[in-house]
Amino acid sequence: MHKGSCLCGAVRFRVNGDLPPPDACHCTKCRKHSGHYFVSTEIARDRIEIDGADKITWYHSSEKVRRGFCSVCGASLFFDPPHKDWIAVAMGAFEGPTGTELGLHIFVADKGDYYEITDGLPQNQQ
């Protein structure tokens, strides 16, 4: 069981089972949503329980995706493609050790010019 929350604790969640390796998305929308690149792990919807869902504000950043943040403290928490059977959860929102490691970088063609990716992990242009 992995637990997490937003900064103020108004939104809390629990994930049953191990966390898949997260990815770091460097697209412009993720960078604007989170303030830097967004690192998240894709969780099957039936493995996550969310308390305080009424405190989540959903922003539809495209026709296929919405992004969830706490309406109280503003913490970026979720990347949600409702047509998929998973929801991505921000790694920074988890409490304690996660037992996983970053797996890859995506949308690196869109990354900011103020940093370099030098960790040797796979990099997908899209």
Residue, then its C-alpha position, 0 to 999 in steps of 0.5 A: m500500500h502506498k499513500g500520498s496527499c496534496l500539500c495541505g492534506a485535503v486530497r489523500f489517496r492510497v494505491n494498492g500494490d507496487l508502483p510501476p516505473p514512473d516517466a518524466c514528461h517534458c512537454t510544455k503543458c506538463r511543465k506549465h502545469s507543474g512548474h518543471y517536468f512532471v514525473s508520474t506513474e500510471i495506476a490502474r483505476d481499480r488500484i487507487e482510492i481517493d479521499g477528498a475528491d470534492k477538493i480536486t479541480w479538473y482542468h481539461s488541457s486537451e480533448k483527451v486529457r484532464r489534469g487534477f490539482c487540489s483546489v485548496c493548496g494548488a498541488s498538481l496531483f493527477f494526469d487523467p485520460p478518462h478514456k484509458d483504464w489508468i490515471a497517472v499520479a504525481m510521484g512527488a505526492f507519495e509519502g515515504p519510499t516508493g520502491t520504484e525508479l524513474g524509467l524514461h523521459i518523454f516529450v524531450a523534444d519539447k523540454g525547456d532550454y534551462y536544463e539538460i537530461t544527463d541520467g542515461l535513461p531512455q529518452n523519447q522525442q514524443 
